[in-house]
Amino acid sequence: MAFSLNPVPAALGNYDGSLVKTNKAKLMHFILGHQNIHLSITNISPNSTLIIDGRAMLHQLKCVPSTFGELARTLLKQLFNTATELNCTRVDFVTDSYPDISIKQGERSQRSAVGVQLFKIASENQPIPKQWKKFLALGVNKEAIITFLHQIWTSLPAELYKNIIFFITHQIKCYSINNDAGNLNICDTICIVITKKLILVCSFLLLMQIKQTRM
């Protein structure tokens, strides 16, 4: 047979036209399956960088504050406390983007939760929805909360940032925030989105390098 009977190549799409996805969990399970290799984080060199998955941090909140303003300050305090404990002078708060026309948005729309409503954040004193996980199920709401965090974190007193350079990704830009002699210094630049798949691949390469070193 010279030509495929599928409308798209089998490597890209299924018979019904849906996309073929790579299972990222397989790579993660492979990395976690090497229990004999211990990656210690106790000996961290000074001036290191702490990279945080912002979406994961929001989903894993155990005690959700009552207002969005309290949420912004609580998250920032947790980030700075962790950075101080790990001798880090830079914190990267990285989140995904949710453009209306994209492969990821198409996947999310297929599994979107029923009854999820668009939620506009108007002020710091606005109460957080009681159904927190359901609120985060909608991409537009996630974009709104990151926009709000960016607005709050870039308006706080410079003293809160101490000697830490803080980075937050917002839409297509990356903002750096730091205390410059008592003044809040804010810079922005075009950023490249780092996906979880890329992080897993980097972890895999690091694991293989450690394994080869021990041989």
C-alpha positions as CSV (number, residue, x, y, z in Angstrom):
1,M,0.0,0.0,0.0
2,A,1.5,3.3,-1.1
3,F,-0.6,5.7,0.9
4,S,-2.0,5.7,4.4
5,L,-5.8,5.4,4.9
6,N,-5.8,7.8,7.8
7,P,-6.5,11.5,7.4
8,V,-3.3,12.3,9.3
9,P,-0.1,10.4,9.9
10,A,-0.5,7.7,12.7
11,A,2.4,9.3,14.6
12,L,0.5,12.6,14.9
13,G,-3.2,11.6,15.2
14,N,-5.7,8.9,16.0
15,Y,-8.4,7.5,13.7
16,D,-10.9,9.9,15.1
17,G,-8.7,12.9,14.5
18,S,-7.6,13.5,18.1
19,L,-3.9,14.2,18.8
20,V,-1.5,11.4,19.8
21,K,0.2,12.4,23.1
22,T,3.4,11.3,24.6
23,N,2.9,9.9,28.0
24,K,5.2,12.0,30.2
25,A,4.4,9.8,33.2
26,K,6.5,6.9,31.8
27,L,9.7,9.0,31.9
28,M,8.8,10.2,35.4
29,H,8.2,6.6,36.6
30,F,11.6,5.6,35.1
31,I,13.4,8.3,37.0
32,L,11.6,7.6,40.3
33,G,12.2,3.8,39.8
34,H,16.0,4.2,40.3
35,Q,15.8,4.2,44.1
36,N,19.4,3.2,44.4
37,I,20.5,6.6,43.1
38,H,19.9,9.3,45.7
39,L,19.8,12.9,44.6
40,S,20.7,14.8,47.7
41,I,19.7,18.4,48.1
42,T,21.4,19.0,51.4
43,N,24.6,20.4,50.1
44,I,23.3,23.3,48.0
45,S,25.9,25.9,47.1
46,P,25.3,29.6,47.9
47,N,23.6,31.9,45.4
48,S,21.6,29.0,43.9
49,T,18.2,29.3,42.1
50,L,14.9,27.9,43.3
51,I,12.5,27.1,40.5
52,I,8.9,26.6,41.5
53,D,6.0,25.2,39.4
54,G,3.5,27.9,40.1
55,R,0.4,25.8,39.0
56,A,1.5,22.9,41.2
57,M,2.0,25.2,44.2
58,L,-1.5,26.6,43.8
59,H,-3.1,23.1,43.5
60,Q,-1.2,21.7,46.5
61,L,-2.3,24.5,48.9
62,K,-3.6,22.8,52.0
63,C,-4.9,25.8,53.8
64,V,-6.3,28.3,51.3
65,P,-6.5,31.9,52.7
66,S,-9.8,33.6,52.8
67,T,-9.0,36.5,50.4
68,F,-6.9,36.8,47.2
69,G,-4.7,39.4,48.9
70,E,-3.8,37.1,51.7
71,L,-3.1,34.4,49.1
72,A,-0.6,36.5,47.3
73,R,1.3,37.4,50.5
74,T,1.2,33.8,51.8
75,L,2.6,32.4,48.6
76,L,5.4,35.0,48.5
77,K,6.3,34.3,52.2
78,Q,6.4,30.6,51.5
79,L,8.7,31.1,48.5
80,F,11.1,33.3,50.4
81,N,11.2,31.0,53.4
82,T,12.1,28.1,51.2
83,A,14.7,30.1,49.4
84,T,16.3,31.2,52.6
85,E,16.4,27.6,53.9
86,L,18.1,26.4,50.7
87,N,20.6,29.3,50.5
88,C,19.0,30.5,47.3
89,T,19.3,34.1,46.2
90,R,17.0,33.8,43.2
91,V,13.4,32.4,42.9
92,D,11.7,31.6,39.6
93,F,7.9,31.3,39.9
94,V,7.1,29.6,36.5
95,T,3.6,29.0,35.2
96,D,2.0,27.9,32.0
97,S,0.2,30.2,29.6
98,Y,-3.4,29.5,28.3
99,P,-3.9,31.0,24.8
100,D,-7.4,30.4,23.4
101,I,-6.0,28.8,20.2
102,S,-3.5,26.1,21.2
103,I,-3.1,22.4,21.4
104,K,-3.1,22.4,25.2
105,Q,-6.3,24.5,25.3
106,G,-8.0,22.0,23.0
107,E,-7.1,19.2,25.4
108,R,-8.3,21.1,28.4
109,S,-11.6,22.0,26.7
110,Q,-12.3,18.2,26.2
111,R,-11.9,17.4,29.9
112,S,-13.2,20.7,31.3
113,A,-15.3,20.4,34.5
114,V,-19.0,20.9,34.2
115,G,-20.4,24.0,35.9
116,V,-17.1,25.9,36.2
117,Q,-17.7,29.6,36.0
118,L,-15.4,32.5,34.9
119,F,-14.3,34.4,38.0
120,K,-13.0,38.0,37.9
121,I,-10.6,39.1,40.6
122,A,-11.5,42.7,41.4
123,S,-9.6,43.5,44.6
124,E,-7.3,42.1,47.3
125,N,-10.3,41.8,49.7
126,Q,-12.3,39.6,47.4
127,P,-13.1,36.2,49.0
128,I,-11.6,33.1,47.4
129,P,-14.1,30.6,46.1
130,K,-14.7,27.8,48.5
131,Q,-14.4,25.2,45.7
132,W,-10.7,26.0,45.1
133,K,-9.8,23.1,42.9
134,K,-12.9,23.7,40.7
135,F,-11.9,27.3,40.4
136,L,-8.5,26.2,39.1
137,A,-10.0,23.9,36.6
138,L,-10.7,26.7,34.2
139,G,-7.7,28.1,32.2
140,V,-9.1,31.7,32.2
141,N,-9.3,31.6,36.0
142,K,-5.7,30.5,36.2
143,E,-4.6,33.3,33.9
144,A,-6.6,35.7,36.1
145,I,-4.9,34.6,39.4
146,I,-1.4,34.9,37.8
147,T,-2.2,38.4,36.6
148,F,-3.4,39.3,40.1
149,L,-0.3,37.8,41.7
150,H,1.9,39.8,39.3
151,Q,0.0,43.0,40.2
152,I,0.4,42.5,44.0
153,W,4.0,41.3,44.0
154,T,5.1,44.3,41.9
155,S,3.5,46.7,44.3
156,L,4.8,45.4,47.6
157,P,7.5,47.2,49.7
158,A,11.0,46.6,48.4
159,E,12.1,45.5,51.9
160,L,10.1,42.3,51.6
161,Y,12.4,41.0,48.9
162,K,15.6,41.4,51.0
163,N,18.5,40.1,48.9
164,I,16.4,37.8,46.7
165,I,15.9,38.3,43.0
166,F,12.4,37.2,42.2
167,F,11.2,36.1,38.7
168,I,7.6,35.6,37.7
169,T,6.3,34.6,34.2
170,H,3.2,36.4,33.0
171,Q,1.8,35.7,29.5
172,I,4.8,36.0,27.1
173,K,6.9,38.1,29.5
174,C,9.2,37.3,32.4
175,Y,9.4,40.0,35.2
176,S,12.3,40.3,37.6
177,I,11.7,41.9,41.0
178,N,14.4,42.9,43.5
179,N,15.3,45.3,46.2
180,D,17.6,47.9,44.9
181,A,18.8,50.0,47.8
182,G,15.3,50.3,49.2
183,N,13.6,50.8,45.8
184,L,11.6,48.1,44.0
185,N,13.4,47.4,40.8
186,I,11.2,45.7,38.1
187,C,12.4,44.6,34.7
188,D,10.6,42.6,32.0
189,T,11.8,40.5,29.0
190,I,10.4,38.1,26.5
191,C,10.5,34.6,28.0
192,I,10.5,31.0,26.6
193,V,8.0,28.7,28.2
194,I,9.7,25.7,30.0
195,T,7.3,22.8,29.9
196,K,7.2,19.9,32.4
197,K,8.3,17.6,29.7
198,L,11.5,19.6,29.3
199,I,12.1,19.5,33.1
200,L,11.6,15.7,33.0
201,V,14.1,15.3,30.2
202,C,16.6,17.4,32.0
203,S,16.1,15.2,35.1
204,F,16.6,12.1,33.0
205,L,19.9,13.4,31.5
206,L,21.1,14.3,35.0
207,L,20.2,10.9,36.2
208,M,22.1,9.2,33.3
209,Q,25.1,11.5,34.0
210,I,25.2,10.5,37.6
211,K,24.9,6.8,36.7
212,Q,27.7,6.9,34.2
213,T,29.9,8.7,36.7
214,R,29.5,5.9,39.3
215,M,30.3,3.2,36.8
